[in-house]
Amino acid sequence: MSKPKNSVLVLDGETVKLRIEAERQFTGNSVHIDWVRFTCRVKNAPVPHIDVLFPEKREGWDNIEWERQEKRLQLSLKDLKESEFIASAEAHELARQTAEALGPDFSVDPQFKKGMDFYKYRWSIILNGTECGWVGFLSSSDSPRQSSQSETIHVNLFGMACTFAQNGWNHRVADLVDETEAVLTRSDLALDFFDGCQGGIDGVRQDYREGLCNVGGRKLKFNLVGDWENGHDRSIYIGSREAGKVTNIYEKGDQLFGHQSNSEWLRFELRYGNKLRVLSSDILRRPDDFFAGASDWHQSVLLKAARVVASQKISVKARLPIQTVTAECARNIRWMVNTAASTLAVAVNYLKPSDFVELIAHAKLPGRLRKFSTSQIAECIGGAVEAVTVGFPSLVLDPGTVATYSLLPAGRSPNVFQAA
């Protein structure tokens, strides 16, 4: 069956294919960057443009267009509190520079919108009237938990922006990441086989069964999505978001043209996150190398595209030894017992449980524990308590309470307090 004609999806699909093919010719890379996210500190953001801080007409600008855009921008900024203005201006400048890096067809919507991903506001990056990315700023909540987010600005570029950007955009955005000392939080690397590849998506499933997709001798998570019984709209996920590396192999032709088209287009999309990894900006400059570096299997897939590269591995962050986490937890508990036990006893004994929880619910982690993840602390806190009680043998229990106890060194008078 031939591809349906006069379909918007077909036109979009063919355009995407042409764009990717043109990019391959320009860069020499087989792998296409399909999504980028990065975050910088407000203090490292670019200085706001003078026309935002002190608006006035410039020579060579079309008066009507300038007035229309400038009026919208100034009305937008006018709605902000004075304390929010600088952050919004810095975010606007970062959005402007990002749009400039993408190419002349991209612009920043002069009116900010409601934010996403816990950011209060966002500037939209526009292509042909459609949002293809955004820059978020300020926190959507005043809670202590999100206070650190208000000190950052976040850039999110969708696949549409990456596909339709001007040649060389990846190097320009990588330079912007470096200039702002930003943290790259996501980068999707896509390898397309427009006419299919040997074995197809069924071959990927077989590779996994034979252990070819293993990493370091470990089998990764594996998930099937789509209509496998009838052989279309199929997708495979290998890896996990928790580990910061997922490969999605899917029938891209079915997605763009519909399964009736019988398109052979197969995409291998490697999605890197920064949860357990530090992503270098070079991943944007050398996508082939980083795709190949994901595993021996990824390198073999790239070989099917006739690409031999110097693979670049992104290692998982070394976990701190569990003894280190336990030791710091034990020191924190020991401080609590030695210094704050009496105050805690009063609070636990005389406050309502709900009031007590409300008082401490939003407290930050102690400084010595902030370098650890919550999962590490949860894993080690029990062992830390056990280690502390060895040095505090007078564990006093009152039969009349649910859990009345005192952790004190031998020889000291117990302060008995009841747990909520």
C-alpha positions as CSV (number, residue, x, y, z in Angstrom):
1,M,0.0,0.0,0.0
2,S,1.4,3.4,-0.9
3,K,1.6,6.3,1.5
4,P,-1.6,8.3,1.7
5,K,-1.5,11.6,-0.2
6,N,-2.5,15.1,0.8
7,S,-2.0,14.3,4.5
8,V,-0.5,16.8,6.9
9,L,1.2,13.9,8.7
10,V,2.8,12.7,5.4
11,L,4.0,16.2,4.6
12,D,5.4,16.6,8.1
13,G,7.0,13.2,8.0
14,E,8.6,13.8,4.6
15,T,9.9,17.2,5.8
16,V,11.4,15.7,8.9
17,K,13.1,13.0,6.8
18,L,14.5,15.6,4.4
19,R,15.7,17.8,7.3
20,I,17.5,14.9,9.0
21,E,19.1,13.8,5.7
22,A,20.3,17.4,5.0
23,E,21.7,17.6,8.5
24,R,23.6,14.3,8.0
25,Q,25.2,15.7,4.9
26,F,26.2,18.9,6.6
27,T,27.6,17.4,9.9
28,G,28.8,14.0,8.8
29,N,26.9,12.5,11.8
30,S,24.4,9.7,11.5
31,V,22.9,10.5,14.9
32,H,20.4,13.4,15.2
33,I,19.9,15.3,18.5
34,D,16.1,15.2,19.2
35,W,15.7,16.9,22.6
36,V,17.8,19.1,24.8
37,R,17.3,20.5,28.3
38,F,19.7,22.5,30.5
39,T,19.6,24.5,33.6
40,C,21.9,27.4,34.7
41,R,22.1,29.4,37.9
42,V,20.5,32.9,37.8
43,K,23.9,34.4,38.7
44,N,25.4,32.8,35.5
45,A,22.6,33.9,33.2
46,P,23.4,36.4,30.5
47,V,22.9,40.1,31.3
48,P,19.5,41.3,30.2
49,H,19.3,43.1,26.9
50,I,19.3,46.9,27.1
51,D,16.1,47.1,25.1
52,V,14.3,45.1,27.9
53,L,15.8,47.2,30.7
54,F,15.6,50.5,28.9
55,P,13.2,50.2,26.0
56,E,13.7,52.6,23.1
57,K,13.5,52.4,19.3
58,R,16.7,51.5,17.4
59,E,17.7,52.6,13.9
60,G,16.7,50.2,11.2
61,W,13.8,48.7,13.0
62,D,10.4,48.6,11.4
63,N,8.3,51.0,13.5
64,I,5.0,49.1,13.3
65,E,6.6,45.7,14.1
66,W,8.7,47.2,16.8
67,E,5.8,48.9,18.5
68,R,3.7,45.7,18.3
69,Q,6.3,43.5,19.8
70,E,7.7,46.0,22.3
71,K,4.2,46.9,23.6
72,R,3.4,43.2,24.2
73,L,6.8,42.7,26.0
74,Q,6.5,45.7,28.2
75,L,2.9,44.9,29.1
76,S,4.0,41.4,30.0
77,L,6.8,42.6,32.2
78,K,4.6,45.2,33.8
79,D,2.5,42.4,35.4
80,L,5.6,41.1,37.4
81,K,6.5,42.2,40.9
82,E,9.6,44.3,41.1
83,S,11.5,41.4,42.8
84,E,10.7,39.2,39.8
85,F,11.7,41.6,37.1
86,I,15.4,40.9,36.9
87,A,14.9,37.1,36.8
88,S,12.4,37.5,34.1
89,A,14.7,39.8,32.1
90,E,17.6,37.4,32.5
91,A,15.4,34.5,31.4
92,H,14.2,36.5,28.4
93,E,17.8,37.2,27.3
94,L,18.7,33.5,27.7
95,A,15.6,32.6,25.6
96,R,16.6,35.2,23.0
97,Q,20.2,33.9,22.8
98,T,18.9,30.3,22.5
99,A,16.5,31.3,19.7
100,E,19.4,33.0,17.9
101,A,21.5,29.9,18.3
102,L,18.7,27.8,16.7
103,G,18.5,30.1,13.7
104,P,16.7,33.1,12.1
105,D,13.3,31.4,11.9
106,F,13.1,31.2,15.7
107,S,11.9,34.0,18.0
108,V,10.8,34.5,21.6
109,D,7.1,35.2,22.3
110,P,7.0,38.7,23.8
111,Q,4.5,37.7,26.4
112,F,5.4,35.2,29.1
113,K,3.1,32.3,30.0
114,K,2.4,30.1,33.0
115,G,5.4,28.0,33.8
116,M,5.9,24.2,33.6
117,D,7.9,21.7,35.6
118,F,7.5,23.7,38.8
119,Y,8.7,26.9,37.2
120,K,6.3,29.9,37.8
121,Y,6.6,31.4,34.3
122,R,8.1,30.6,30.9
123,W,9.2,32.4,27.8
124,S,8.1,30.5,24.7
125,I,10.5,29.9,21.8
126,I,8.5,30.1,18.7
127,L,8.8,28.6,15.2
128,N,6.1,29.5,12.6
129,G,3.7,30.5,15.4
130,T,4.2,27.2,17.3
131,E,6.0,26.8,20.6
132,C,9.0,24.5,20.1
133,G,10.7,25.2,23.4
134,W,10.6,27.3,26.5
135,V,12.7,28.9,29.2
136,G,11.4,28.6,32.7
137,F,12.1,31.0,35.6
138,L,11.1,31.6,39.2
139,S,9.6,28.9,41.4
140,S,5.9,28.0,41.3
141,S,5.9,27.6,45.1
142,D,7.4,29.4,48.1
143,S,8.1,26.2,49.9
144,P,11.7,25.7,51.1
145,R,11.9,22.6,49.0
146,Q,11.6,24.7,45.8
147,S,13.5,27.7,47.0
148,S,16.7,26.5,45.2
149,Q,14.7,26.2,41.9
150,S,13.9,29.9,42.0
151,E,17.7,30.5,41.7
152,T,17.8,28.7,38.4
153,I,16.7,29.3,34.8
154,H,15.8,26.2,32.7
155,V,15.8,25.8,28.9
156,N,13.8,23.0,27.2
157,L,14.1,22.5,23.5
158,F,11.6,20.0,21.9
159,G,12.4,17.7,19.0
160,M,10.7,20.2,16.6
161,A,13.3,22.9,17.5
162,C,16.2,20.5,17.1
163,T,14.9,19.2,13.7
164,F,14.2,22.5,12.1
165,A,17.1,24.5,13.5
166,Q,19.7,25.9,11.2
167,N,22.8,23.8,10.5
168,G,25.4,24.1,13.3
169,W,22.8,24.9,16.0
170,N,24.1,22.1,18.2
171,H,27.5,23.7,18.5
172,R,26.0,27.1,19.2
173,V,23.7,25.7,21.9
174,A,26.6,23.7,23.4
175,D,28.7,26.9,23.5
176,L,25.7,28.6,25.3
177,V,25.6,25.8,27.8
178,D,29.3,26.3,28.5
179,E,29.1,30.1,28.7
180,T,26.3,30.0,31.3
181,E,28.0,27.1,33.2
182,A,24.7,25.2,32.8
183,V,24.0,21.6,33.7
184,L,22.8,19.5,30.8
185,T,19.8,17.6,32.2
186,R,18.6,15.8,29.1
187,S,19.8,14.9,25.6
188,D,18.0,12.5,23.2
189,L,20.2,11.0,20.5
190,A,18.2,9.5,17.6
191,L,19.5,7.1,14.9
192,D,17.1,6.7,12.0
193,F,16.9,3.9,9.5
194,F,14.5,5.3,6.9
195,D,14.4,2.0,4.9
196,G,14.6,-0.2,8.0
197,C,17.6,-2.2,9.2
198,Q,18.6,-5.8,9.3
199,G,16.4,-7.8,11.7
200,G,14.0,-4.8,12.3
201,I,12.4,-4.3,15.6
202,D,11.9,-8.1,16.0
203,G,15.7,-8.4,15.8
204,V,16.1,-5.9,18.7
205,R,13.9,-8.1,20.8
206,Q,16.0,-11.1,19.9
207,D,19.2,-9.2,20.7
208,Y,17.9,-8.6,24.1
209,R,16.9,-12.2,24.7
210,E,20.4,-13.3,23.7
211,G,22.0,-10.9,26.2
212,L,23.5,-8.6,23.5
213,C,21.9,-5.5,25.1
214,N,23.4,-6.3,28.6
215,V,25.7,-3.7,30.1
216,G,28.4,-4.8,32.5
217,G,26.9,-8.3,32.5
218,R,23.6,-7.0,33.7
219,K,20.3,-7.3,32.0
220,L,18.5,-3.9,31.7
221,K,14.8,-3.3,32.2
222,F,12.8,-4.2,29.1
223,N,9.3,-3.1,28.1
224,L,7.1,-3.6,25.0
225,V,4.5,-1.1,23.9
226,G,2.1,-1.1,20.9
227,D,0.3,-3.6,18.7
228,W,2.8,-6.5,18.6
229,E,0.1,-9.0,17.7
230,N,-0.6,-7.2,14.4
231,G,2.9,-5.9,13.9
232,H,2.5,-2.1,13.9
233,D,3.0,0.9,16.1
234,R,5.5,-1.1,18.0
235,S,8.0,0.3,20.5
236,I,10.7,-1.2,22.8
237,Y,12.2,0.4,25.9
238,I,15.5,-0.8,27.2
239,G,16.9,0.7,30.4
240,S,15.2,3.0,33.0
241,R,14.7,6.7,33.7
242,E,15.9,6.1,37.3
243,A,19.3,5.1,35.9
244,G,19.3,8.1,33.5
245,K,19.6,6.1,30.3
246,V,16.7,4.7,28.2
247,T,16.8,3.5,24.6
248,N,13.4,3.6,22.8
249,I,13.3,1.7,19.6
250,Y,10.1,2.4,17.7
251,E,8.5,2.3,14.3
252,K,8.8,6.0,13.4
253,G,7.1,5.6,10.1
254,D,4.0,4.3,11.7
255,Q,4.0,7.3,14.1
256,L,4.4,9.9,11.2
257,F,2.5,8.2,8.4
258,G,0.2,5.7,10.0
259,H,0.7,2.0,9.9
260,Q,-1.3,1.8,6.6
261,S,1.7,3.3,4.9
262,N,3.9,0.2,5.5
263,S,6.8,2.5,6.2
264,E,10.0,0.7,7.2
265,W,11.4,3.8,9.1
266,L,12.8,2.6,12.4
267,R,14.3,4.9,15.0
268,F,16.7,4.0,17.8
269,E,16.4,6.9,20.3
270,L,18.9,7.0,23.2
271,R,17.6,9.2,26.0
272,Y,20.2,10.4,28.5
273,G,19.3,12.1,31.8
274,N,21.5,13.6,34.5
275,K,20.1,11.7,37.4
276,L,23.1,9.5,37.9
277,R,25.4,11.0,35.2
278,V,27.2,14.2,34.4
279,L,26.3,15.1,30.8
280,S,29.0,17.0,28.9
281,S,28.1,19.6,26.4
282,D,30.2,17.6,24.0
283,I,27.3,15.2,23.7
284,L,25.7,18.0,21.5
285,R,28.8,18.4,19.4
286,R,29.6,14.7,18.9
287,P,26.3,12.8,19.1
288,D,27.7,9.7,17.2
289,D,30.5,9.2,19.7
290,F,28.2,9.4,22.7
291,F,25.6,7.1,21.1
292,A,28.2,4.5,20.4
293,G,29.6,4.9,24.0
294,A,26.3,3.8,25.6
295,S,27.1,0.1,25.1
296,D,28.7,-2.4,22.8
297,W,25.2,-3.1,21.4
298,H,24.7,0.6,20.6
299,Q,28.0,0.7,18.8
300,S,26.9,-2.4,16.8
301,V,23.7,-0.6,15.8
302,L,25.6,2.4,14.6
303,L,27.8,0.1,12.5
304,K,24.6,-0.9,10.7
305,A,24.5,2.8,9.6
306,A,28.0,2.3,8.3
307,R,29.5,4.6,10.9
308,V,32.7,3.8,12.8
309,V,33.4,6.3,15.5
310,A,35.5,6.7,18.7
311,S,32.9,5.8,21.3
312,Q,32.5,8.2,24.3
313,K,31.1,6.7,27.5
314,I,29.1,8.6,30.1
315,S,29.9,6.8,33.3
316,V,27.4,6.5,36.2
317,K,28.4,8.7,39.2
318,A,30.3,6.7,41.7
319,R,28.1,6.0,44.7
320,L,29.5,7.1,48.0
321,P,30.4,4.0,50.2
322,I,27.5,3.1,52.4
323,Q,29.7,3.4,55.4
324,T,30.2,7.1,54.7
325,V,26.5,7.7,54.5
326,T,25.9,5.7,57.7
327,A,28.6,7.5,59.5
328,E,27.2,11.0,58.7
329,C,23.7,9.9,59.6
330,A,25.1,8.6,62.9
331,R,26.9,11.9,63.6
332,N,23.6,13.7,62.9
333,I,21.6,11.5,65.3
334,R,24.3,11.8,68.0
335,W,24.1,15.6,67.7
336,M,20.4,15.4,68.0
337,V,20.6,13.3,71.2
338,N,23.4,15.3,72.8
339,T,22.1,18.8,71.8
340,A,18.4,18.8,71.0
341,A,17.0,15.8,72.9
342,S,15.4,17.9,75.6
343,T,13.7,20.3,73.2
344,L,12.5,17.4,71.1
345,A,11.1,15.7,74.2
346,V,9.0,18.8,75.0
347,A,7.7,19.1,71.5
348,V,6.9,15.4,71.1
349,N,5.2,15.1,74.6
350,Y,3.1,18.3,74.5
351,L,2.4,19.1,70.9
352,K,-0.3,17.5,68.8
353,P,1.3,15.1,66.3
354,S,-0.1,17.1,63.4
355,D,1.3,20.4,64.8
356,F,4.7,18.7,65.4
357,V,4.8,17.4,61.8
358,E,3.7,20.8,60.5
359,L,6.6,22.5,62.3
360,I,9.3,20.2,60.8
361,A,7.7,19.1,57.5
362,H,9.6,21.7,55.4
363,A,12.9,21.7,57.2
364,K,16.0,21.4,55.1
365,L,18.3,18.4,55.4
366,P,21.2,19.1,57.8
367,G,24.3,20.4,56.0
368,R,26.3,17.2,56.5
369,L,23.5,15.1,54.8
370,R,22.8,17.4,51.8
371,K,25.4,15.7,49.7
372,F,23.5,12.4,49.9
373,S,20.3,11.4,48.1
374,T,17.1,10.7,50.1
375,S,17.3,7.1,49.0
376,Q,20.8,6.8,50.4
377,I,19.7,8.4,53.7
378,A,16.6,6.1,53.9
379,E,18.8,3.1,53.3
380,C,21.4,4.0,56.0
381,I,19.4,5.7,58.8
382,G,18.5,2.4,60.4
383,G,22.1,1.3,60.6
384,A,23.0,4.7,61.9
385,V,20.6,4.5,64.8
386,E,21.8,1.0,65.6
387,A,25.4,2.3,65.6
388,V,24.5,5.2,67.9
389,T,22.6,3.0,70.4
390,V,25.7,0.9,71.0
391,G,27.2,4.0,72.5
392,F,24.0,5.0,74.2
393,P,23.0,1.8,76.2
394,S,20.4,3.3,78.5
395,L,17.4,2.8,76.2
396,V,14.5,3.5,78.6
397,L,11.0,2.1,77.8
398,D,7.9,3.2,79.6
399,P,5.2,0.4,79.4
400,G,2.5,3.1,79.6
401,T,3.4,4.8,76.4
402,V,3.6,3.7,72.8
403,A,7.3,4.4,72.4
404,T,8.8,6.3,75.3
405,Y,12.6,6.3,75.2
406,S,15.8,8.1,75.7
407,L,19.1,7.7,73.9
408,L,21.8,8.8,76.3
409,P,25.3,7.8,77.1
410,A,25.8,5.6,80.1
411,G,26.0,7.6,83.3
412,R,23.7,10.4,82.2
413,S,20.1,11.0,83.5
414,P,17.6,9.9,80.9
415,N,15.2,12.4,79.5
416,V,12.2,10.3,78.8
417,F,9.9,11.4,76.0
418,Q,7.0,9.9,74.2
419,A,7.1,9.4,70.4
420,A,4.1,10.7,68.5
